[in-house]
Structure formats: structure tokens, C-alpha cells
Amino acid sequence: MLVIGLTGGIGTGKTEVTRVLRELGAVVIESDKVAHHSYEPRTEAHKAIVSRFGEQVMGDSGDIDRSVLGEIVFSDPVGLKDLEALVLPATHKLIETTLKDEEKHGTKVVVIEVAKLYENGWDHLSDTVWTIEAPEEQIVKRVEQRSGLSESDIKARIAAQMTRDERIDRADTVIENNTTLEDLRNQIVKLWESISQ
């Protein structure tokens, strides 16, 4: 089984790349979605998050309101570190379990999509790392359109991540998402063909 670690900063196109890889036959593990499972009500992480950040982060249903939590942690580096310390170990364990299950099922290619792959020290989970990169002005435009965040909020999130150059230096494959979706798709299809020979 080939495990691809897929990384890249906010707004670089990870969602589009995972969509194409799924179409081509890969099993995709989205770490953000796994993390959300790790702090559902009645989990250890849920209790710890509410204890650390207060009941203001809970929605009416008792779930963690991720937009409220996001506003808090992205303007507070200590809060962000605390949140990651609560959520990352549980997420890592769930991903490892999923990888074992996929191997048992005879899956050929698994993609683990993680924005902070290197920062979390999770590159060891994959056989090869692909990073998706894009110019900052394109990132700001994309994220503004899809999220309604202000330019300064987006730049704060970019600044909280590893730099483009650091990711490029460490990755095995660099995918530049700086033109059209069709071009991005063509790059992914070529890469897929090279690994599925």
C-alpha cells in the first residue's frame, strides 16, 4: 500500500486535489475531519477543549462551534498550541487505525491530507509527501471568496503555518496550483499515472 502525505497551506487547493485523487481511486483521509471526530461530545478531547476555552466554544447542541474556537485560537498562539496538544494525539491515533484497516482491505493508495504535516511530525506516516503551493495573492482571493474572512485574518493564518519554501524543501513532489483547475487536474492525473504503473 502506498501512503501519500498531502500538504500545503490554507487556500492552496488541497480539497480539489483530494477530490481528483478520490475519483482516480485513492482512499483519502482528511485529517481535519478526523480531528472533528476526535472532539465530538462525550470524548476526552471535547471535555478538555471546553475546560480550556470555556463554554463559549459550545454550540446549542453541545458540539464544539469550530468558527468560535477558530476565532479564539488564530488570534492567540498559546491557545492554538494548547488546542493542538489536546486534539493531535487523538487524531494521530485515529489515522493510524484507519491506515491499518485500509491495509487489511487491500487498498492500493491512501492519501492523508494534513495542512500541518511537518509541524505535527506526521510525515513518518507516509511513504512520499506531495505539497500543493500557490501564490499568496491567489490564496487570499480564494479564501476570501469561500470563507468571508478578512485579508488580515487570512494573512494571520498563513503566517501561523510553515512557509512555502520550507514545505518545498522537504516535500518529494511539488504541485503548483497557479493557473486553472484543469491544469491542476492534469498535474494530478500525470502523478497518479506515474505511481500506478
N, C-alpha and C positions, 0 to 999 in steps of 0.2 A: 504494500500500500504506500502510495506517495502522499506525503503531507506537505502542503504548500502553506507557508505563513504569509498572509496577505496584509500589508500595512500601508500607511500613507496618512497624511494629516487630514484635518477636517476639510470637507469640500473638495477632495481630490478626485472622487469618483469611485470609491470602494463599493458603494451599493450597486452601481451599474456593472462593475466588473464581476461582482458575485452573481448578479443576475445572469450574465452571459455564461459564466462558468457552470452554473446550475443547468442551464439549457444544454450545455455541451456534455453534461453527465457527472459533474463533480458533486460530492456532498459538501455543503457549506455549513460551517459552524460560525455563527455571528456572535462574537464574544459579548457584545452589548446586550443581546437578547438573553444569553446565558446568565449574564450578571443580573439582569432584571429578575430572572427566576430565583437567583440566589437571595434576593431580599423581598420576596413575597411575604405577606402576613404569616405569622407563626414560625418564621425561620429565625435562626440566631442573628443573621445579619440585619434583618428588619428591626429586631429589638435593639440591637446595638446602634443602628442609624438614628432611631427615634431618641434613644438615650443621649447620643452625642449632639444631635442637631435640633432636638425639641419636637413637640407635636405639630408645629407649623409645617413640617415636611410631609405630614399625612393628609391624604385626600379624604373626602367624605366616606369613602368605602373602606378606609383603613390602609389602602395601598400607599406606597411612597409616591408623592407627587414629584416626578422627576424634574419638571420645569422649575418648581420652587427650590428643590435641592440643588439643581444646576446653577441657579442664580446665586445661591449662597457659596457653593464651592469654587465657582470660577472667579469669584472676586476675593477669595480667601485661600492662599496657597496652603496654609496649615490645615484648613478644613478639607481641601482636596486630598492631601496626603492621608488624613485621618479616614476619609471615606474609602480611599483605595485600600488602606490597611484592613478595613472591615470587609470589603467586597471581593478583593482579588483572590485571597486564598480559596474561598468557596467557589469562585468562578473557575479557577485553575483546576480544582478537583473535578468539577462537572465536565470540563473539556476533556480531561484525561480519561474519564469514564466513557464519554462518547467516542473517543478515538479507539478505545479497546473494543467497544461494541461494533463499531464500523469494521474493524479488522476481522472480527469474528464472522461478520456478514459477508466478507469477501469484497468489500468496497475497494475500488482501484485508486481513486484520487479523493482526498479530503482537503478542503481549503479552510483554514482557520483565519477568520478576518478579525484583526486586532489593531486598533489605531495605535496603541502604545505597546507594540510587540516587544521592542527592545527595552523600553523603560521598565516594563514589567518583568523582564528577564525570561520571556516565554519563547524566544526564538529556538530554544532547545526542543520545543515540541514539534518543530517542523524539519523536513529534510532540505527544503530550499525556501528562500524568502523572496517574495516579489513586493516591490514598493510602487505605489502609484503617486505620481507627482504632477503638480500643475502650478502655473504662475500665480503669485499671491493675488493679483487684481482679479483673476478669474475665480479664484476661491472665494473672495469677498462677495463678488456678484452672485455666485451660485448659492452661497449660504444665506445671503440677504433674501433672495427670492424664495427659498424653501422654508426659512425659519422665522423671518421677521426680526432677527437680531440686528442690532445696530452695528455699523462698521467698527466702532471701538470695542464692542463685545466680541466680535469675530476675531479682531486682531489680538485681543487678550487670550482667546482660546488658542490661536495659532502660536502665540508666544509661550503658552504653557506646555507646548509639545516639543519633542526633539526637532532639530532643524532639518530642512530638506537635505542639506549636504551631509549631515550625519547619517540619515537614513540611506542615502545613495551610497555612501562609503561602505555600509555594512550589508546591503542587500545583494542577493545574487542576480536579480533581474530588476531593471528599472523600466516602468511603463509611464510614458509621458502622455498625460491627458490634457493636451493644449490646443486641440483643433475640434474635430466633430465627434459625435457619438459613434458614427460609422467607422471613423478611423480608430477609435478606441476599441470597438468590437473586433475590427480586423487584426489589431495587435494581439488581442486575447486569443482569437481563433488560431493565429500562427503559433503562439506559445503553446496552446493546447495540442496542436498537431505535433509540435516538437517533443512533448512529453508522452504522447500516447502512441509513439511509434512501436 
